Amino acid sequence: QVQLVESGGGLVQPGESLRLSCAASGGIFSINAAHWYRQAPGKERELVAALTSGGSTNYADSVRGRFTISRDNARNTVYLQMNSLKPEDTAVYYCRADGWGSYRYLEVWGQGTPVTVST
């Protein structure tokens, strides 16, 4: 079945940048809309960025101006560019993609990739 494979997480210092990738594989899947969520220990999952098939974007207030969500249709991949990272950005980041499978519309989640921002 279709899977979303996330990569790019890691440990960085405050002020540094990181780019997360979310690649679809394993079956026929055409991404229509994409979202990035994050969940920090002891906190609820929150939406940080969204991208529709029409190109509109939405960002959480806490990341607006620092994070950018984008999509490469040829590679069937979604990205999250994270600049000027802060300690409060520390969380596990999850990609969610909505799109067309072989015969139905699907919602697929990535496995999550941890991001730690610390001195």
N, C-alpha and C positions, 0 to 999 in steps of 0.2 A: 504493500500500500504506500501511498504518498507519505513522505516524511519531510520535516523541516529540520535541517541540521544547522545548529548555531555554532559560531566560533568567534574568537576575537576578545573574549573576556580575559581578565587578569588583574594584576596588582599594579597600580600606578600611584604617583604622588599627586597631591593637589595641584591644579593648574595644568596638568598634562592632558593629553588627548587619547582617545581610544575609538576604534571602529569595530562595531559588531556586524557580523554577517549572518544571514538566514537563508539557506539554500534549499530549495525544494528538489526532492529526488524520489525515485522509487515508483513512479507511475505518471500517468497523464494528469497534469495539473497546471492550470493557467491562473496565475495570481490576479485577482480582481482588486482586493483591498488588503492592506497590511497594517499591523499594529505592533507596537512594542510596549510591553508591560514590565514592571519591576516589582519585586517584593523584598523588603528588608526584614530582618528578624524582628518578630514581635509586631509587625505592621501588616495592614491589609495590602493586597495587590492593587497597584495603581496603574492607570494608563498614562504613559509618558509621551507617546507620539502615535499619530495615525496618518495614513495615506490612502486616499481613495483612487479608484481607477481613473477618475477624471482629473487627478493631479492635485486636489485640494489636500491641505495638511492641517493638523491640529496638534498642539503641544500643551502639556501641563505648564502652568505658570512657573513652576520651579525649574524648568529646563528650557523654556523659550529663550531663543537667542544663543543658546549654547549647543543644543542638540539639533540634528537634521536627519529626517527620515527620507530615504530615497529607494528607488527600485530600478533594477536592470532586467527588463523583460527577456532579453536574449539569453541571459544566464539564469533566469528564473530565481533571482536572488533579491532579497531586501536587505538594506543596510541601515545602521544607525550610527551616525558620526557624532561622537561626544567630545566636545571641547571644554576647556576650562573646568575640568572635573573638580568636584568638591567632595569632602568626606560624606556628606549627606546623600550623595549619589550611590553610595555603597549598597548593593542589592544583587539579587539574582535577576537577570533580565531574560524575559521570554518573548519570543516572536510568535505572532499569530497571523496567519494568512488565510484569506477567504478567496475562493475561486472555483473554477470549473474542473472537475475530474472527468473521468471517461464518460460518465453518464449521469452525474449529479453534482450539485453544488456542495462544496466541502468547506469545513472550517478545520484547520490543522494548526497544532501548536508545536513549537520547538521544545527541545529538552531543557532549556535554560542554560545560561552561562553566567558565572559569577563575576562581578566587578567589585573590586575593593580599592577604595581611594584612601590612602593613609600615608602619613609621614613615617 
